[in-house]
Structure formats: C-alpha cells, structure tokens
Amino acid sequence: MTTVAPESDVRRHELAEFLRSRRERIPPEQVGLVRGRRRRTPGLRREEVAQLSAVGVTWYTWLEQAREIQVSPQVLDALARALLLDASERTHLFSLAGVMDPAPPAQCPSVTPALRAMLDQLDPLPAYVQNSRYDILAYNTTYGRLLGDLDRVPPEDRNCLWLAFTDADWRAAVVDMPEARRMMAAKFRASMAGHLTEPAWKTLLARLEATSPEFREVWARHEVVGQGGKVKYIRNAHVGLLHLEFTNLWLGPTGGPRLLTYVPLDEETRERLERLRDLSPATV
C-alpha cells in the first residue's frame, strides 16, 4: 500500500530544498563577506544567511531541515532579500511557505506593455485587468476613479471582493450593493473550487471572514454562479449616476485573467465618463 505524504510535509521539504539551492548559488563576495581558505560549502553558509537576514541560526537550520515551525511574512521577506531572490523566486518562496507576501511584486507577468497601452486607449471607457481571485492587476484612469480613488488603495488591497465588503467608497458607489456582493461571493466560491489549497486564496478568504460580518453571512449560503456580463448602475461621487454594461475578454483559459470593460448605455453616461477621466487628480 502506497502512503501519500501530507501536503504540509511536501511543502516544508520543497521549501527547505529551495532555500538550500538559493543559498548555495551565492558566492560570499557577492554579499560583502570574505570567502576564507577553509570554506567547503558552495555559496553561503547557513549561519551567514541567518546573519544577513537577522534571524537565529538554529531557527534557520530547522527551516532548511524541513522541521514543522511557524514562519512569519517579515522573516520570509528578510530571507528573500538576503538570498537575492528575484520576483518569481520571491513569489515561489511565499507560496511554498503558505504565507501571504506583504510586498508582492508590482508587475504581473500577464499584464504586458501592449495590454497596458490598450487600457489607456480605452479611456474614457473604464477598463481593468482582473484575475479569478478578483485581484486588480492593472487599470486605466477612468476605472481608477469609477468607484473611489483606486490609486490611494494599497496594492495588497486592490481586490474587488475585498473592497466591496470593506471600503466605504465602493459600498456607496454601487447601486444595489447587497446583490452585487452576493453575486461576487458566489463567483468567488465557484472559482475557488480549483484553488482550495493555494495560500493566496485561503489568505483572502480568511481576511474577509475575519473583517466583514456581511461576507460571513453571504459566504455561509454556499451559492455558486459562473462569470458573465451584466448591466450596472454606479453612482460616482464626482459625476453622478452612470448606466453601464460590463463585459469580459478572457486573456487565457476561462477562469484566468481577463480584461473587463464598462460600456456606457446612454449618451449622458458617456459624457459623464469623459468628465470623470478629465478630472484633476487633486479633485479625485
């Protein structure tokens, strides 16, 4: 009979091997250390990594031994810097540890310069790129002002589901917000079925459940719906009521990143979108 190791064990061993491989590739001179004559370890020693990241040698050794210990985002951040990880390696480190990155890479590989240019060309039509977890990956000027001032939202909070349940400006802007939140939670549950063990999904769910009683009530219904377009009314604080229809343009397989656009359904809405785009940044 074949025994399958628990996922947590697999993750710890993968994390240990990844840290060891990154440590061994860095020559000491690259981080300002003296090699010395008696060095046998390729790359850095464990105690040198511990010193560079300001963590205990024993604790770091246990991490490389795949022991069952808790690791904080702050410590992982320090290790990522000490080991000179690039953006992809950093993302991999936090994923293996099952911890949310407090400073995720600003650029998303699915958002190319050409796609960003397309977003800008669509102005004053509000448009943005979003993944199936509701993270906002990129947006144009008009969308950034549609439901509040998105530029002022910390990057880690630029998530439509999070903002719908926690941000006062978003809650005020969407007409029939209770129904909108119910549908968003149902779509999130349907999408999450394929990502149940992924740390970023579990972290977002835990944050929502800990922060929003409204989310907990809606989530407990276990509703699921698929993605699709819909007519919306949005009451913008600067230009008034907007009558819009949003559509999805998938950038990969259904369920992956997608480009969403809001098309005005009457001339008055189109004129108001142009005014919204042209507002001075100090006004927003």
N, C-alpha and C positions, 0 to 999 in steps of 0.2 A: 504494500500500500504506500503510495507516494504522499508525503506530507508537504503542504504548501506553507511557506513561512508567512507570518502576518505581514500586512503591508507596512506597518511601522518598523519592523525589523529590516525589511528590504530598503526602506528609505534611509534608515540610520547607516546601513552598510554602504549604500550608494553615496551618502553624504561624506562618510569617512574616506572612501576611496577618492572622491572628487577633491576634498581638501588636501589629501596627501599628494595627489598628482599636481595640483596647483602650487603647493609648497616646493616640490622638488624641481620645478622648472625655473625658479627664480634664483639667479646667482646672487650671493650676498652683496657683491659690489653694486648691484642694481638698486639696492635699498640703503646704501650707505654703510654697510657692515664690512668688516675685514674678514677675508677668507681664512687666513691662517694656514699653517703647514699640515696640521693633523686632521683636517676635515675629511670625513669619509662619506658623509651624507650628500647626495646630489641636491643642489639647491640649498634651501634654508633648513635649519634645524627647527624642531618643534618649539624649543624654548625661545628661539628668535622670532617666530611667528607670534608667540604669546607676548613677547616684549613689545613688538611693533603694534599689536592690537590692544595692549594694556589689559590682558586677561591672564588668569592664573595658568601656570604651566601644567599643573595636574588636570585642571578642567579641560584645557585644550587637548591634552593627551587622551583623556577619556573620550572626547569628541571624535578623535581620529581612530579610537578603538571601538567606535560604534556603541558606546555604552548608552543606557537609557537615561539621559539627562535633559533638563529643560534648557532651551537656548532662547535668548531674547532678541528682538529685532535690532536693538542697539549693538549687541555683541556681534551679530551677523554683519551688520554694517561695518563695524571696525575690522572684522576679518576680511571682508570684501576689499576694503581699502588696503589693508596690509598685504594681501595676496595679489594686488594689482589686477583685479578682475575687470573685464570689460562688461558692457551692458548685458550681453547674452549670458555670460558666466554668472553675473550677479543674480539675474533672474532665476537661473538654474539653482544657485545656492539657496535662495529663499524658498523655492519650490520644494527642494529636497527636504529642507528643514520644516516645511509646513507652516511657515511664518509669513505674514504679510510684510512686504517691503515698505518701510517708512518713507523711502525716497526712490520710487520707481523711475526707470529711465523715461525721460521726457518724450522721446521719439518712439513711435510704434512702427515696426517694420512693414505693416500693412498700409501705412499712410505714406505714399510716395510723394515726391515733389510735384509730380504731374497731378496727383489727386488733390493736393493742397491748392494747386493753381485752379483746378476745376471748381473747388469750393468757392474760391474768390470770384471766379467768373459768374457763378450762380447768383451772387448778390444782385438785387436785394431779396431774392428768394432765400429764406432761411434754410441752411443745409448743414449737415454734420455727418461724421462717420462714427458708428457705434458698433460694439461687439455684442454678442448674445448675452453678456452679463450686464448690459446697459452702461458700460463704461463709455464715456465720450472721448474718442481718440483724437478728433480734430473737428473744427467748426469754422464757419465764416462769420463775418462781422454781425450780420443781421441775426443769425441764430444766437450768437453770444449775448444779444440784448433782448431776445424774444421773451424769456421767462425770468428775467433778472439780469444781473451783471455776472456772466459766467467767468469773465477774466479775473474777478475777485475771489472766486471759489478756489480753494487749494486743489492742486491737481489730483490728490488722492480722493477728493470728494466729488470729482466731476463724473458722477454716475447718476443717470436719470432716475433710477429707482430710489437711490438714497436721497436725492434732492426732493423728489415728490413726497416723501414721507417726513422729511426733516427741515426743509428750507421754507421759510415763511413767504418769500417772494414767489417761488414756484407754486406753492399751495394757493396763493391769491390769484395767480395768473390764469390757471387752467379752469375754465368753466366746467362744472360737474366733476370736480377733482375726486370725490369719493369713487365714482365709477371708473375714472381713469386709473386710480391707484389699484382698484380691484383687478382691472384687466392687466396692468403691468405685473402685478404679483403672480397672476395666473400664467402669463407668458414666461416669467422668470422660472416658475416651477417646472413648466414644460421643458425649457431649455436646460435646467439644472440636472435633469434626469441623466444626461450624458456626461456630467461633470461632478458627480456626487462626492468623489474623494479628492477633488482639486482644492488646494489651500485657499486660493483667491476667492472661489465661490463660497466655501464654508466660512471664510472670514467676513465677507459681505453679509451673508445671512445672519451670522452671529451679531454683527454690529446693528443690523436692522431690528432684530428681535430684542436686543438689549436697550435700544434707544426709543423705539416707536411702539406704543400700545396699539395704534391703528394698524400697523403692519402685523403685529402678532395676531390680531383679531382676523384680518383678511387671510393671513397665511394658514390659519387653522382650518379654513374651509377646504383646502386641498383642491382648488379649482385649477384647471389647465386649459389653455387656449393656444392656438397657433399664431404666427405672425401674420400681419396683413395691414393694408392701408385703412384710413379712417378719416372722416370729416371731423374737424375740431374747431371749437371757439376758444380763443385765447384773449384775455383782457390784459393788454400791455399797459404798464403804468405810465408810459410816455405818449403813446399814440392812440390808445383806446382799443375797442373791440376789433378782433381780426377773425375773419371766416376763412379757414384753411383746410386743405386736404393734403395729408402726408402720404408719401409712397416710399417703398423700399427698393433699392437697387443693390442686389447682393454682389459682393466683391469676391466671393468664393462660394463654397458649398453652402446651401441653405442652413442657417444656424450659425454661420460665421459672421465676420464683419460685414457691414452694409452701409451704404450711403442713403441717408434719409433726407428728403426734401419736402418743404411745405409750400404748396402752390396756392395763391390767392383765388378765391372763388367768386370774387366780385371786384369791380374797379376801385371801390373805396378802400378795400383791403390792400390792393396793390399800391395805391398812393400812400397809405399809411406805412407799409413796409419800406418804401423809398424814404420816407421821413425818418423812420427808425434807423435805417442804415446811415443816414447823413447826420445824425445827432452828434454833437461834440462829445468826445469821451468824458469830459468833465460833467456833462449833463446826465449821463447814464448812472 
